[in-house]
Amino acid sequence: MPMKRLLVLLTVVLAVLVGAGVFVLYPRLMPVRGTPEEIARAYLAAWRAGDLGAMRVMVADPPADFAARHRRFDAGFRVASLTVTAKTLTRDGEEAARLAFEGTRRIRDLGPWPFSGTLRLAVRDRRWQVLWGPEVLHPALRDGGSLRLTEIKVPSAELLTRSGEAMPKDHAAESYLADLGGRLGPPVTGWAVEAERAGRARRLVTYQPTAKRKVRTTLSRPVQAAAARALDGVREAAAIVAVRPGTGEILAVADRLDPAARGRGERPRRAAFEEASRPGGVFQVVTAAALLSAGMTPQSTVACPRDFTPRGTRRIANPGRAAHGTVSLAKALAMSCDTAFARQAVDRLGGGKLAAQAAALGFGRRLGSGVRGTCGTPPGGAAGGVRGLPYDAIGHGAVRATPLCMALVAAAVRNGTWHPPRLTAARTARALDKVRPKDVPVPRDVLSGLRAMLRAEAAQRRLAKGSAGHMGGTRTDAWFAGYRGDVAFAVLVKNGGPPRASALPIAARFLRAL
């Protein structure tokens, strides 16, 4: 081939290759139209204006029924108006971004329905576009979820704090108020927006008619807020119940013992009032009262060996199998010495003395209908008489308690009388109960010694000045019961481990907030 023809052929081939490369690279050399901020804000503006056509143009591969979906949603939920506000935009590389937004739909004749969501954006065909999915309408529609507006029954009376205020936000007492409201009068019809996914429903917002009747409860707004905030950040299921020692009025109930129900959007159980469990070492307050009544004093000496085996029963060991030698009764209580209390119960509390003391502090008593249930299970049940006595004495036998029950024990020590609890004013409680449980005085010789022991322990734990209390627990659950001023309370942390690391810090936060 002559050299000239070869050069011509090479020139043609090179031109073809260069042209092809330019053709392939041309789209990527074109500038991207717009910015994610511009398209996101334009989309939200069109959504606010109800311009479905403009919205559709900004969506990459919109579904054929894009506009129809929006119309069905608004019609199904009776949406009268919509506001949406852009929040923070986050870039995910060069060609992807997401914008957080908040919105409020106003449901006709009912009220506002706030929600929040995320608008995903990406570069498609060299321009920023919205990646639309049903979750843009509402995040509950993600992954096949559904929403519905449904009729519900709600209490006819509005329940307020003792001072006539609304309950604090996230007060963690919803189940108790709903239960009480249901017995103050027939329910009325309300509405709720509910989300459902995988067969589990979750209530997002509730609308109820203006209550014709307002009822003050005994709950104190500042004490309720202190209890609820003391549980903030606690991963384990936990509860705080606080009462007024001189009256039995329930000042606060912050119950997060049923987190699974909350996660499903269901009403949690009233576990702090109704679900009794082993109190473990915190029950030693009751045992100490019985021992003082039997003639001991806080200064009486007791042995606190590593372990103790009652005749014919299994061995009892201190936590960590710690041995403390001979100590005072007050010191044994502060250390939650199981072996000391078990041994003293065997030696001094036979013949039903422990059971009688527990009954005087409310165990087994029927509670008023404003509260409902019973205050725990007294000693001497299935564990059986003498054989069960040493285990009951340390809260590991048949005895059971609720946080309410232990709060009432602390209140009785503080006031000198066990008062039946109530959630309403005395007049309303009498109307609900017909026959109120009776008050039970605590012997004075028991009170002075027990108060001194609890004050000493609180000081040792470096709790707020003027506090008194005792911590204890089982192998899994942690408890604290105590009082300060005119507030007595109990803390329970399920699966909380050592009380020092779980129940005690919660009690300290609660006391600081009072």
HELIX and SHEET records of a PDB file:
HELIX    1   1 MET A    3  LEU A   29  1                                  27    
HELIX    2   2 PRO A   36  ALA A   49  1                                  14    
HELIX    3   3 LEU A   52  VAL A   57  1                                   6    
HELIX    4   4 PHE A   66  GLY A   76  1                                  11    
HELIX    5   5 PRO A  134  VAL A  136  5                                   3    
HELIX    6   6 PRO A  139  GLY A  144  5                                   6    
HELIX    7   7 GLU A  174  GLY A  182  1                                   9    
HELIX    8   8 ARG A  221  ALA A  230  1                                  10    
HELIX    9   9 PRO A  259  GLY A  263  1                                   5    
HELIX   10  10 ALA A  271  GLU A  274  1                                   4    
HELIX   11  11 GLY A  280  PHE A  283  5                                   4    
HELIX   12  12 GLN A  284  SER A  293  1                                  10    
HELIX   13  13 PRO A  319  ARG A  321  5                                   3    
HELIX   14  14 LEU A  329  ALA A  334  1                                   6    
HELIX   15  15 ASP A  338  ARG A  348  1                                  11    
HELIX   16  16 LYS A  353  ALA A  360  1                                   8    
HELIX   17  17 GLY A  385  ALA A  393  1                                   9    
HELIX   18  18 PRO A  403  ASN A  415  1                                  13    
HELIX   19  19 ALA A  426  ASP A  433  1                                   8    
HELIX   20  20 ARG A  444  GLN A  460  1                                  17    
HELIX   21  21 PRO A  499  ALA A  501  5                                   3    
HELIX   22  22 ALA A  503  ALA A  513  1                                  11    
SHEET    1   A 4 VAL A  79  ARG A  91  0                                        
SHEET    2   A 4 ALA A  96  ILE A 107 -1                                        
SHEET    3   A 4 GLY A 111  ARG A 124 -1                                        
SHEET    4   A 4 ARG A 127  LEU A 131 -1                                        
SHEET    1   B 3 SER A 146  VAL A 154  0                                        
SHEET    2   B 3 VAL A 188  ARG A 197 -1                                        
SHEET    3   B 3 ARG A 200  TYR A 207 -1                                        
SHEET    1   C 2 ALA A 157  LEU A 160  0                                        
SHEET    2   C 2 ARG A 213  ARG A 216  1                                        
SHEET    1   D 5 ILE A 250  ARG A 256  0                                        
SHEET    2   D 5 ALA A 238  VAL A 243 -1                                        
SHEET    3   D 5 VAL A 487  VAL A 493 -1                                        
SHEET    4   D 5 ALA A 478  ARG A 484 -1                                        
SHEET    5   D 5 SER A 467  GLY A 473 -1                                        
SHEET    1   E 2 THR A 301  CYS A 304  0                                        
SHEET    2   E 2 GLY A 325  SER A 328 -1                                        
SHEET    1   F 2 ASP A 307  PHE A 308  0                                        
SHEET    2   F 2 ILE A 316  ALA A 317 -1                                        
SHEET    1   G 2 THR A 417  TRP A 418  0                                        
SHEET    2   G 2 VAL A 440  PRO A 441 -1                                        
END                                                                             
